[in-house]
Amino acid sequence: MKEAQKLIEKSDYSDEEKNNLKNNIGKFLSMVEKDEILKNTSWSYFDYREEYNDPEGGKGLDLVWNWEKVNGVFGFYTNNGHGFSFDFGKDTFDGCMFGGEDGEYGFSCGLFLNDFENSLVRNGLIPT
């Protein structure tokens, strides 16, 4: 959380956007049941407005997995939305997971976390 907070404070996001990110990242981290899920992850900014020249695109922070057999991101949008995309496997494709919600009704990601943790356990990537 400390690394994410530093990035949030250094950003040019509005106070409301910063609060959304802090609250949603805190909620996400409190729902993680297995600490192994967060080992060797990193944080980075994203801004789809600039990346795709889309004025309606979202912005926020990505929690990035760049493991040997798991590559993907969980994106926290400044408007309470979230999105995720993961590929499993190294030399062979063992599956993928992607989705998200727009945040219109607030932030929620419990189902994703449950499925993600189960996928990591099922593939032997974290201990049971």
C-alpha positions in Angstrom: 0.0 0.0 0.0 2.9 2.4 0.7 4.2 2.2 -2.8 0.7 2.9 -4.2 0.2 5.8 -1.8 3.4 7.4 -3.0 2.3 7.2 -6.6 -1.1 8.6 -5.7 0.3 11.6 -3.8 2.7 12.4 -6.7 -0.1 12.3 -9.3 -2.0 15.3 -10.6 -5.3 13.5 -9.8 -8.1 15.5 -8.0 -8.6 15.0 -4.2 -11.7 12.9 -5.0 -9.8 10.7 -7.4 -7.0 10.3 -4.9 -9.4 9.3 -2.2 -11.2 6.8 -4.6 -7.9 5.1 -5.3 -6.7 5.0 -1.7 -10.1 3.6 -0.5 -10.4 1.1 -3.3 -6.8 -0.2 -3.1 -7.2 -0.5 0.7 -10.4 -2.4 0.2 -8.8 -4.7 -2.4 -5.8 -5.4 -0.2 -8.0 -6.2 2.8 -9.8 -8.8 0.8 -6.6 -10.7 -0.2 -6.6 -13.9 1.7 -3.2 -15.2 0.7 -0.2 -12.8 1.0 1.6 -14.8 -1.7 -0.8 -13.2 -4.3 1.0 -9.9 -3.8 4.6 -11.1 -3.8 6.8 -9.6 -6.5 4.1 -7.3 -7.9 4.6 -3.6 -8.8 2.5 -0.5 -9.3 2.3 1.8 -12.3 0.2 4.6 -13.7 -2.1 4.2 -16.6 -3.9 6.8 -18.7 -6.0 5.5 -21.6 -6.9 9.1 -22.5 -3.3 9.6 -23.7 -2.4 6.1 -24.7 -5.4 5.6 -27.0 -6.1 9.3 -27.6 -9.5 8.8 -26.0 -10.9 11.7 -24.0 -13.4 9.3 -22.3 -10.7 6.8 -21.4 -9.9 6.0 -17.8 -6.8 6.7 -15.7 -5.5 5.3 -12.4 -3.0 2.7 -11.1 -2.2 -0.8 -12.2 -1.1 -3.5 -9.8 1.2 -5.5 -12.1 2.1 -9.2 -12.0 5.1 -10.2 -14.0 5.7 -13.7 -12.7 7.2 -16.6 -14.6 3.8 -18.1 -15.2 1.4 -15.2 -14.5 1.4 -11.9 -16.4 -1.3 -9.3 -16.0 -2.7 -6.3 -14.3 -5.5 -5.3 -12.0 -6.3 -1.7 -12.8 -7.8 0.7 -10.2 -9.6 3.6 -12.0 -9.9 7.0 -10.4 -13.7 6.8 -10.9 -14.1 3.7 -8.7 -14.0 1.3 -11.7 -11.6 -1.6 -12.1 -10.4 -3.9 -14.9 -8.1 -6.9 -15.0 -6.4 -9.1 -17.6 -4.2 -12.1 -16.9 -2.5 -14.8 -18.9 -1.4 -18.0 -17.2 1.4 -20.3 -18.4 5.0 -19.9 -19.6 5.8 -21.9 -22.8 2.2 -23.0 -23.2 -1.1 -21.2 -22.8 -2.8 -22.4 -19.6 -5.6 -19.9 -19.6 -6.6 -16.3 -19.1 -8.8 -14.1 -17.0 -10.2 -10.7 -17.8 -13.0 -8.4 -17.0 -14.0 -5.4 -14.8 -16.7 -3.0 -13.8 -17.2 0.7 -14.5 -17.6 1.8 -10.8 -20.9 3.5 -11.3 -22.2 1.8 -8.2 -18.9 1.9 -6.3 -15.9 -0.4 -6.2 -16.2 -4.2 -5.9 -13.9 -7.0 -6.9 -14.5 -9.9 -4.4 -15.5 -12.4 -7.1 -12.4 -11.6 -9.1 -10.1 -12.1 -6.1 -11.7 -15.5 -5.2 -11.4 -16.7 -8.8 -7.8 -15.4 -9.1 -6.7 -17.0 -5.8 -8.3 -20.3 -6.8 -6.6 -20.1 -10.3 -3.2 -19.5 -8.6 -3.7 -22.4 -6.2 -5.1 -24.8 -8.9 -2.0 -24.1 -11.1 0.4 -24.6 -8.2 1.6 -21.0 -8.3 0.9 -20.3 -4.6 0.6 -22.8 -1.8 -2.9 -23.9 -0.6 
